């Protein structure tokens, strides 16, 4: 709550308290009016001091000869009027009804109570979760999308053509059902969008909402889960009731794994809130009550934990896989996002798409945005290819940490470490081409050799795995060869970890060990799921586990020796590359290949020359001139 809202509520409370006190204390008689006894009033009349009286029922108000006002109550006294007339007292009489409260008076008197009732109703509406105000716990939180502003269509969704075709058919069915019913086809009851995070599942649902001419309800899976048992099930029922009223319509449930996890996985029995909600969802999707015209579209990136009853045909008739895009898909996605920024003529989308394997749609959108931010930071009018490359390095490897203090010995060690990786990668035929090598700290790494595949890899060969392990060992071996056994550092910990995991997968999952054969010895331990972890059985004996460890060690040691042999033979190339990295700090793959294979030195400026050039450029720019290009 911000300060303005707090101030407003404070004023409302103060006003309410003031009004309550005002109406609880009605107007009292004037402070100058004296309340006297009736006997004294008669004495004053006899003494001739009463000048004027106003009689209203039994109440008498008057004025004495000295100008003071008085008030008294009259019993049923006979002859009072005659007595006042004898003393020449001015008499004003009015009926009792004149002082009866009017309608406005009644409303004013009831105003405090009405105010309190209104405030109570307001707070009850605010505290309740469901739409419908007080007592609306069980009402669905599904939002009906009808606004046309910010509308997303299929033109805004790229790189997932197969998924678009699947859902396009559903929309076409809703628009023209006769086309399909002519052949006996039925409208699908549900479609499940499955894919890694950032591939565009929610965006695809928004595009469906933009393309469909039918009501579109959207809700998150977590909106069903509440503290009270039965609330989620009630919301599911209410959601489908709304859908039936607006049929034909589409209901989109985002992150359905929040409510659709496998039943019986917990430890407390099946009477918890989540299972109650799932049971109601299963009944509504495929129960005795028909939901004709209500199509349920759900999205998840965890299909492995969903209940099998939820995935069967009749509930989710279609399971639409939304994968990470290939090179053509990445290019199409980049075309969509690049429209939103100003780019120079040197920006080649195909080159960017080729250099971003494994990127999701969200990663590519982030890449385009980062390049625009970098260009704006440099006061450029358009985004150039260099900005995109810099943004790609930032996204892939992390931001540069040039402010980190490294002494010359650490820089030298880092240069030889990264040089070891690069030399082994150049001499391994199955290794991916080197994209860039740097000794500038990025992210959590002091340096990095980045390799990019020439095409999208759908599977990995045994040769490729051995090469990758050898490249990973190259950094540690270079440290040992140059600085000695005792000067080896902890910088290779991530390399060793990667090599060990890959070797273990080769033995236990890929069947690439001659000793153990094509048998799976390990369980998939990528995701932790409580119910499955407790009942997990070990399918490996102690003897087999020893053999697995020996085979893993054998694979790593074999690759280690291969990398050691390469670096021993190419020690001169290692020295050459390390010196170049110390001078230039960052080298591209082409520059490394030219240096090692053709002995061509990089043509770009060294670090010191760049710093000097920056100083000159800034000084010239400050007076409005530009430096002349070098001849």
NUZAFI-42126 format. One record per residue (C-alpha): residue in one letter; x, y, z. Coordinates in steps of 0.25 Angstrom, whole numbers, plus 5000, padded with zeros to 4 digits. Each point is the difference from the previous one (the first is absolute). Layout:
N
SITE rest   px   py   pz
SITE    a    X    Y    Z
...
This chain:
631
SITE rest   px   py   pz
SITE    x 5000 5000 5000
SITE    x 5006 5013 4996
SITE    x 5000 5013 5008
SITE    x 4988 5006 4992
SITE    x 4991 4988 5003
SITE    x 5004 5001 5014
SITE    x 4997 5014 5001
SITE    x 4986 4998 4994
SITE    x 4996 4989 5009
SITE    x 5005 5009 5012
SITE    x 4991 5011 4996
SITE    x 4988 4991 4998
SITE    x 5002 4994 5014
SITE    x 5001 5014 5006
SITE    x 4988 5005 4993
SITE    x 4992 4987 5004
SITE    x 5004 5002 5015
SITE    x 4996 5015 4999
SITE    x 4987 4998 4994
SITE    x 4997 4989 5010
SITE    x 5003 5009 5011
SITE    x 4992 5011 4994
SITE    x 4987 4992 4998
SITE    x 5002 4993 5013
SITE    x 5000 5013 5008
SITE    x 4988 5008 4995
SITE    x 4999 5015 5000
SITE    x 4999 5005 5015
SITE    x 4992 5012 5004
SITE    x 5007 5013 4999
SITE    x 5010 5002 5012
SITE    x 4993 5013 5003
SITE    x 4987 4993 5002
SITE    x 4997 4998 5015
SITE    x 4992 4988 5004
SITE    x 4991 5004 5012
SITE    x 4989 4993 5008
SITE    x 4986 5002 4997
SITE    x 4997 5007 5014
SITE    x 5011 5010 4997
SITE    x 4994 5003 4987
SITE    x 4986 5003 5006
SITE    x 5007 5009 5010
SITE    x 5007 5008 4989
SITE    x 4986 5001 4993
SITE    x 4994 5006 5013
SITE    x 5012 5009 5001
SITE    x 4997 5005 4986
SITE    x 5014 4996 4995
SITE    x 4996 4991 4989
SITE    x 4999 5007 4987
SITE    x 4998 4989 4989
SITE    x 4997 4985 5000
SITE    x 4999 4989 4990
SITE    x 4991 4989 5003
SITE    x 5002 4987 4993
SITE    x 4992 4988 5007
SITE    x 5006 4999 5014
SITE    x 5013 5008 4997
SITE    x 5001 5015 5002
SITE    x 5011 5009 4995
SITE    x 5000 5015 5004
SITE    x 5008 5013 5002
SITE    x 5001 5008 5013
SITE    x 4999 5015 5001
SITE    x 5016 5000 5001
SITE    x 5001 4993 4987
SITE    x 5004 4986 5005
SITE    x 4994 4988 4994
SITE    x 4994 4988 5008
SITE    x 4994 4987 4998
SITE    x 4990 4992 5009
SITE    x 4991 4988 5000
SITE    x 4985 5003 5002
SITE    x 4991 4990 5007
SITE    x 4985 5000 4997
SITE    x 4998 5013 5007
SITE    x 4986 5006 4998
SITE    x 4999 5015 4997
SITE    x 5014 5002 4996
SITE    x 4997 5008 4988
SITE    x 4990 5009 5007
SITE    x 5011 5003 5010
SITE    x 5010 5003 4989
SITE    x 4989 5009 4993
SITE    x 4998 5008 5013
SITE    x 5014 5003 5001
SITE    x 5001 5005 4986
SITE    x 5009 4988 4996
SITE    x 5002 4998 4985
SITE    x 4996 4986 4997
SITE    x 5004 4992 4988
SITE    x 4994 4986 4999
SITE    x 5004 4989 4990
SITE    x 4995 4986 4998
SITE    x 5009 4988 5005
SITE    x 5000 4994 4986
SITE    x 5010 5011 4995
SITE    x 5011 4994 5008
SITE    x 4998 4986 4995
SITE    x 5012 4995 4992
SITE    x 4999 5001 4985
SITE    x 5005 4990 4990
SITE    x 5013 5007 4999
SITE    x 5001 5000 5015
SITE    x 4998 4985 5000
SITE    x 5010 4998 4989
SITE    x 5010 5008 5008
SITE    x 4998 4993 5013
SITE    x 5002 4986 4993
SITE    x 5012 5005 4992
SITE    x 5011 4995 5009
SITE    x 4994 4986 5000
SITE    x 4998 5000 4985
SITE    x 5015 5004 4999
SITE    x 5005 4989 5009
SITE    x 4992 4990 4992
SITE    x 5005 5005 4987
SITE    x 5015 5000 5005
SITE    x 4998 4985 5005
SITE    x 4994 4996 4986
SITE    x 5012 5006 4993
SITE    x 5010 4993 5009
SITE    x 4993 4987 4998
SITE    x 5001 5002 4985
SITE    x 5014 5003 5000
SITE    x 5004 4988 5009
SITE    x 4993 4990 4992
SITE    x 5007 4993 4989
SITE    x 4990 4998 4989
SITE    x 4993 5009 4991
SITE    x 4986 5002 5006
SITE    x 5004 5007 5013
SITE    x 4997 4995 5014
SITE    x 4998 4985 5001
SITE    x 5007 4998 4986
SITE    x 5010 4990 5004
SITE    x 4996 4989 4990
SITE    x 4998 5010 4988
SITE    x 5009 4997 4988
SITE    x 5012 5010 4998
SITE    x 5000 4998 4985
SITE    x 5000 5013 4992
SITE    x 4993 5002 4987
SITE    x 5008 5006 4990
SITE    x 4992 5010 4991
SITE    x 5009 5012 4998
SITE    x 5006 5002 4986
SITE    x 5011 5009 5005
SITE    x 5014 4993 5000
SITE    x 4994 4989 4992
SITE    x 5009 4989 4996
SITE    x 4998 4992 4987
SITE    x 5007 4988 4994
SITE    x 5008 5010 4992
SITE    x 5007 5003 5013
SITE    x 5004 4986 5003
SITE    x 5011 4994 4992
SITE    x 5009 4987 5000
SITE    x 4989 4990 5005
SITE    x 4993 4998 4987
SITE    x 4995 4986 5004
SITE    x 4994 5004 5013
SITE    x 4993 5012 4993
SITE    x 4994 4990 4990
SITE    x 4995 4991 5011
SITE    x 4993 5012 5007
SITE    x 4996 5007 4987
SITE    x 4991 4987 4997
SITE    x 4993 5002 5014
SITE    x 4997 5015 4997
SITE    x 4995 4996 4986
SITE    x 4991 4989 5006
SITE    x 4994 5011 5009
SITE    x 4998 5009 4988
SITE    x 4994 4990 4991
SITE    x 4996 4987 5007
SITE    x 4992 4995 4988
SITE    x 5013 4998 4992
SITE    x 5005 4989 5010
SITE    x 4986 4994 5004
SITE    x 4997 4997 4986
SITE    x 5010 4989 5001
SITE    x 4996 4996 5014
SITE    x 5011 5007 5007
SITE    x 4998 5005 5014
SITE    x 5006 5013 5006
SITE    x 5012 4996 5009
SITE    x 4998 5002 5015
SITE    x 5014 5005 5004
SITE    x 5014 5003 4995
SITE    x 5012 4999 5008
SITE    x 5012 5009 4996
SITE    x 5013 4994 5005
SITE    x 5014 5006 4999
SITE    x 5012 5006 5007
SITE    x 4999 5013 5006
SITE    x 5000 5012 4991
SITE    x 4995 4993 4987
SITE    x 4988 5008 4999
SITE    x 4988 4991 5006
SITE    x 4994 5012 5007
SITE    x 5002 5009 4988
SITE    x 4993 4989 4991
SITE    x 4988 5001 5009
SITE    x 5000 5015 4999
SITE    x 5000 4998 4985
SITE    x 4988 4991 5001
SITE    x 4993 5010 5008
SITE    x 5003 5010 4989
SITE    x 4996 4991 4989
SITE    x 4987 4994 5005
SITE    x 4987 5007 4999
SITE    x 4995 4992 5013
SITE    x 5001 5004 5014
SITE    x 5014 4997 5006
SITE    x 5002 4997 5015
SITE    x 5014 5000 5006
SITE    x 5004 4995 5014
SITE    x 5013 4995 5007
SITE    x 5001 4987 5006
SITE    x 5004 5006 5013
SITE    x 4986 5008 5001
SITE    x 4993 4987 5003
SITE    x 5009 4996 5012
SITE    x 4995 5007 5013
SITE    x 5002 4998 5015
SITE    x 4986 4994 5002
SITE    x 4997 4986 4995
SITE    x 4989 5000 4989
SITE    x 5002 5014 4995
SITE    x 5008 4996 4988
SITE    x 4990 4990 4996
SITE    x 4989 5010 5002
SITE    x 5007 5009 4991
SITE    x 5002 4990 4989
SITE    x 4985 4997 5000
SITE    x 4997 5015 4999
SITE    x 5010 5002 4989
SITE    x 4994 4989 4992
SITE    x 4986 5006 5003
SITE    x 5005 5013 4994
SITE    x 5005 4993 4988
SITE    x 4987 4993 4997
SITE    x 4993 5013 5001
SITE    x 5009 5006 4989
SITE    x 5001 4987 4992
SITE    x 5007 4999 4990
SITE    x 5012 5005 5008
SITE    x 5015 4997 5003
SITE    x 5005 4999 5014
SITE    x 5015 5002 5002
SITE    x 5007 4994 5012
SITE    x 5014 5005 5001
SITE    x 5010 4991 5008
SITE    x 4990 4989 5003
SITE    x 5011 4992 5007
SITE    x 4997 5008 5012
SITE    x 4987 4993 5002
SITE    x 5002 4987 4991
SITE    x 5011 4993 5007
SITE    x 4999 4985 5001
SITE    x 4991 4996 5011
SITE    x 5005 4991 5011
SITE    x 5014 5007 5000
SITE    x 4999 5007 5013
SITE    x 5000 4994 5014
SITE    x 4987 5005 5006
SITE    x 4990 4991 4992
SITE    x 4991 5005 4989
SITE    x 4991 5010 5008
SITE    x 5008 5012 4998
SITE    x 4996 5013 4992
SITE    x 5008 4997 4987
SITE    x 4995 4986 4998
SITE    x 4986 5005 5003
SITE    x 5001 5010 4989
SITE    x 5007 4990 4990
SITE    x 4988 4990 5002
SITE    x 4990 5011 4997
SITE    x 5008 5004 4988
SITE    x 5000 4986 4995
SITE    x 4985 4998 5002
SITE    x 4997 5013 4993
SITE    x 5008 4997 4988
SITE    x 4995 4986 4998
SITE    x 4987 4998 5009
SITE    x 4986 4997 4998
SITE    x 4997 5014 4998
SITE    x 5004 5004 4986
SITE    x 5007 5013 4998
SITE    x 4998 5001 4985
SITE    x 5007 5012 4994
SITE    x 5009 5002 5012
SITE    x 5015 4998 4995
SITE    x 5011 5000 5011
SITE    x 5014 5004 4996
SITE    x 5011 4998 5010
SITE    x 5015 5003 5000
SITE    x 5011 4993 5009
SITE    x 5015 4998 4999
SITE    x 4999 4988 5010
SITE    x 4992 4989 4992
SITE    x 5007 4989 5008
SITE    x 4993 5004 5013
SITE    x 4986 5001 4995
SITE    x 4990 4989 5004
SITE    x 4998 4989 4989
SITE    x 4985 5002 5001
SITE    x 5001 5014 4996
SITE    x 5008 4997 4987
SITE    x 4991 4989 4994
SITE    x 4992 5003 4987
SITE    x 4986 5005 5004
SITE    x 5006 5010 5009
SITE    x 5012 5006 4993
SITE    x 4998 4994 4986
SITE    x 5012 5007 4994
SITE    x 5014 5002 5007
SITE    x 5007 5011 4992
SITE    x 5015 5000 5001
SITE    x 5006 5014 5000
SITE    x 5015 4998 4999
SITE    x 5011 5009 4999
SITE    x 5001 5006 4986
SITE    x 5010 4995 4989
SITE    x 5008 5010 4992
SITE    x 4989 5003 4991
SITE    x 4990 5002 5012
SITE    x 5011 5009 5007
SITE    x 5001 5008 4987
SITE    x 4985 5002 5000
SITE    x 4999 5004 5014
SITE    x 5011 5010 4999
SITE    x 4992 5006 4988
SITE    x 4988 5002 5009
SITE    x 5009 5007 5011
SITE    x 5009 5008 4992
SITE    x 4988 5008 4994
SITE    x 4999 5007 5014
SITE    x 5014 5006 4999
SITE    x 5008 5008 4990
SITE    x 5011 4992 4994
SITE    x 5011 5003 4990
SITE    x 5002 4993 4987
SITE    x 5012 4991 5005
SITE    x 4990 4992 5009
SITE    x 4999 4986 4994
SITE    x 4989 4992 5007
SITE    x 5005 4987 4994
SITE    x 5014 5002 5006
SITE    x 4993 5003 5013
SITE    x 4991 4988 4999
SITE    x 5012 4991 4997
SITE    x 5008 5005 5012
SITE    x 4989 4998 5010
SITE    x 4997 4985 5000
SITE    x 4991 4995 5012
SITE    x 4994 5014 5002
SITE    x 4986 5000 5003
SITE    x 4990 5011 4995
SITE    x 5002 5008 5013
SITE    x 5015 4999 4999
SITE    x 4999 5006 4986
SITE    x 4991 5011 5005
SITE    x 5010 5003 5011
SITE    x 5011 5000 4991
SITE    x 4993 5011 4991
SITE    x 4997 5008 5012
SITE    x 5014 4999 5005
SITE    x 5006 5005 4987
SITE    x 4990 5012 5000
SITE    x 5004 5004 5014
SITE    x 5015 4999 4997
SITE    x 4998 5008 4987
SITE    x 4992 5011 5008
SITE    x 5011 5000 5011
SITE    x 5010 5003 4989
SITE    x 4991 5011 4995
SITE    x 4998 4994 4986
SITE    x 4988 5002 4991
SITE    x 5000 4986 4995
SITE    x 5004 4986 5005
SITE    x 5012 4994 4993
SITE    x 5005 4986 4999
SITE    x 5011 5003 5010
SITE    x 4989 5004 5010
SITE    x 4993 4987 4997
SITE    x 5013 4992 5002
SITE    x 5003 5007 5013
SITE    x 4986 4997 5005
SITE    x 5001 4985 4996
SITE    x 5013 4999 5008
SITE    x 4994 5007 5011
SITE    x 4988 4990 5000
SITE    x 5008 4988 4998
SITE    x 5012 5002 5008
SITE    x 4996 5011 5010
SITE    x 5003 5015 5001
SITE    x 5015 5004 5000
SITE    x 5006 5003 5013
SITE    x 5012 5009 4996
SITE    x 5000 5006 5014
SITE    x 5005 4987 5006
SITE    x 5015 5001 5005
SITE    x 5009 4989 4994
SITE    x 5015 5001 5001
SITE    x 5009 4996 4988
SITE    x 5002 4986 5006
SITE    x 4985 4997 5000
SITE    x 4998 5006 4986
SITE    x 5011 4991 4995
SITE    x 4995 4988 5006
SITE    x 4986 5003 4995
SITE    x 5005 5002 4986
SITE    x 5008 4987 5000
SITE    x 4987 4993 5005
SITE    x 4991 5005 4990
SITE    x 5011 4998 4989
SITE    x 5000 4985 5004
SITE    x 4986 4999 4998
SITE    x 5001 5007 4986
SITE    x 5012 4992 4995
SITE    x 4993 4986 5003
SITE    x 4987 5005 4994
SITE    x 5008 5004 4987
SITE    x 5007 4986 4999
SITE    x 4987 4992 5003
SITE    x 4993 4997 4987
SITE    x 4986 4997 5007
SITE    x 5001 5013 5009
SITE    x 4991 5012 4997
SITE    x 5007 5012 4993
SITE    x 5005 5010 5010
SITE    x 4991 5013 5000
SITE    x 5008 5009 5010
SITE    x 5011 4999 5010
SITE    x 5002 5010 5011
SITE    x 5007 5002 5013
SITE    x 4991 5011 5005
SITE    x 4992 4995 5012
SITE    x 4985 4998 4996
SITE    x 4990 4995 5010
SITE    x 5006 4991 5010
SITE    x 5012 4996 4990
SITE    x 5013 5007 4999
SITE    x 5001 4996 4986
SITE    x 4993 4992 4989
SITE    x 5001 4993 4987
SITE    x 4987 4999 4993
SITE    x 4997 4990 4989
SITE    x 4987 5000 4991
SITE    x 4995 4989 4992
SITE    x 4999 5002 4985
SITE    x 4986 4995 5000
SITE    x 4989 4995 5010
SITE    x 5004 4987 5006
SITE    x 4989 4990 5002
SITE    x 5010 4989 5005
SITE    x 5014 4999 5005
SITE    x 5010 4989 4995
SITE    x 5010 4993 5009
SITE    x 5011 5007 4993
SITE    x 4994 5014 5003
SITE    x 4999 4996 5015
SITE    x 5014 4996 5001
SITE    x 5005 5012 4993
SITE    x 4992 5009 5009
SITE    x 5006 4993 5012
SITE    x 5014 5002 4994
SITE    x 4997 5015 4998
SITE    x 4995 5001 5014
SITE    x 5013 4994 5005
SITE    x 5009 5009 4992
SITE    x 5000 5012 5010
SITE    x 5005 4992 5012
SITE    x 5010 4993 4991
SITE    x 5005 5013 4995
SITE    x 5002 5005 5014
SITE    x 5008 4988 5004
SITE    x 5009 5000 4988
SITE    x 5003 5015 5001
SITE    x 5000 5003 5015
SITE    x 5003 4986 5006
SITE    x 4992 4990 5008
SITE    x 5000 5008 5013
SITE    x 4995 5013 4993
SITE    x 4987 4994 4995
SITE    x 4988 5008 5004
SITE    x 4985 4997 5004
SITE    x 4996 5007 4987
SITE    x 4997 4987 4993
SITE    x 4989 4996 5010
SITE    x 4989 5002 4990
SITE    x 5007 4993 4989
SITE    x 5003 4988 5008
SITE    x 4985 5000 5005
SITE    x 4995 5001 4985
SITE    x 5010 4989 4996
SITE    x 4996 4990 5011
SITE    x 4985 5002 4998
SITE    x 5001 4998 4985
SITE    x 5009 4987 5002
SITE    x 4990 4995 5010
SITE    x 4988 5002 4990
SITE    x 5008 4993 4990
SITE    x 5001 4988 5009
SITE    x 4987 4999 5007
SITE    x 4990 5006 4990
SITE    x 5006 5000 4986
SITE    x 5006 4986 5000
SITE    x 5013 5004 4995
SITE    x 5009 4991 5009
SITE    x 5005 4987 4994
SITE    x 5002 4994 5014
SITE    x 4985 5003 5005
SITE    x 4993 4999 4986
SITE    x 4987 5007 4996
SITE    x 4993 5000 5013
SITE    x 4994 5012 5008
SITE    x 5006 4999 5014
SITE    x 4995 5014 5006
SITE    x 4987 5006 5002
SITE    x 4997 5014 4995
SITE    x 5004 5009 5011
SITE    x 4997 5013 4993
SITE    x 4987 5004 5008
SITE    x 4997 4997 5014
SITE    x 4986 4996 5003
SITE    x 4996 4996 5014
SITE    x 4991 4988 4998
SITE    x 5010 4993 4990
SITE    x 5012 5003 5008
SITE    x 4995 4992 5012
SITE    x 4996 4988 4992
SITE    x 5012 5000 4991
SITE    x 5008 4987 4999
SITE    x 5014 4998 4997
SITE    x 5002 4992 4988
SITE    x 5015 4998 5001
SITE    x 5009 4991 5009
SITE    x 5012 5004 5007
SITE    x 5009 4992 4990
SITE    x 4993 5007 4988
SITE    x 5002 5014 5007
SITE    x 5015 4997 5001
SITE    x 5000 4996 4985
SITE    x 4993 5013 4997
SITE    x 5010 5009 5008
SITE    x 5011 4993 4993
SITE    x 4994 5002 4986
SITE    x 4998 5015 5003
SITE    x 5014 5001 5005
SITE    x 5005 4993 4987
SITE    x 4993 5009 4991
SITE    x 5004 5013 5007
SITE    x 5015 4995 5000
SITE    x 5000 4996 4986
SITE    x 4995 5014 4996
SITE    x 5010 5006 5009
SITE    x 5012 4993 4994
SITE    x 4995 5004 4986
SITE    x 4999 5014 5004
SITE    x 5014 4999 5007
SITE    x 5006 4994 4987
SITE    x 4994 5011 4992
SITE    x 5005 5012 5009
SITE    x 5014 4993 5001
SITE    x 5002 5000 4985
SITE    x 4994 5014 4998
SITE    x 5007 5007 5012
SITE    x 5005 5011 4990
SITE    x 4986 5003 4996
SITE    x 4995 5000 5014
SITE    x 5011 5011 5003
SITE    x 4996 5008 4988
SITE    x 4985 5000 5003
SITE    x 5002 5003 5015
SITE    x 5009 5012 4996
SITE    x 4990 5005 4990
SITE    x 4989 4999 5011
SITE    x 5008 5008 5010
SITE    x 5002 5011 4989
SITE    x 4986 5000 4994
SITE    x 4992 4994 5012
SITE    x 4989 4995 4990
SITE    x 5002 4992 4987
SITE    x 4989 4995 4990
SITE    x 5000 4986 4995
SITE    x 5005 5005 4986
SITE    x 5012 5008 5007
SITE    x 5004 4988 5008
SITE    x 5000 4991 4987
SITE    x 5008 5010 4992
SITE    x 5010 5002 5011
SITE    x 5002 4985 5003
SITE    x 4998 4994 4986
SITE    x 5005 5011 4991
SITE    x 5009 5008 5010
SITE    x 4992 5013 4997
SITE    x 5000 5010 5011
SITE    x 4987 5007 5004
SITE    x 4998 5013 4993
SITE    x 4992 5007 5011
SITE    x 5005 5009 5011
SITE    x 5006 4995 5012
SITE    x 4995 5003 5014
SITE    x 5009 5012 5003
SITE    x 4998 5005 4986
SITE    x 4985 5000 5002
SITE    x 5001 5007 5013
SITE    x 5009 5011 4993
SITE    x 4991 5001 4988
SITE    x 4988 5001 5009
SITE    x 5006 5012 5007
SITE    x 5004 5007 4987
SITE    x 4986 4997 4994
SITE    x 4993 5006 5013
SITE    x 5009 5012 4999
SITE    x 4997 5003 4985
SITE    x 4985 4997 5002
SITE    x 4999 5010 5011
SITE    x 5003 5011 4990
SITE    x 4991 4995 4990
SITE    x 5010 4993 4990
SITE    x 5002 4986 4996
SITE    x 5013 4993 4998
SITE    x 5005 4997 4986
SITE    x 5000 4986 4996
SITE    x 5013 4993 4999
SITE    x 5007 4999 4987
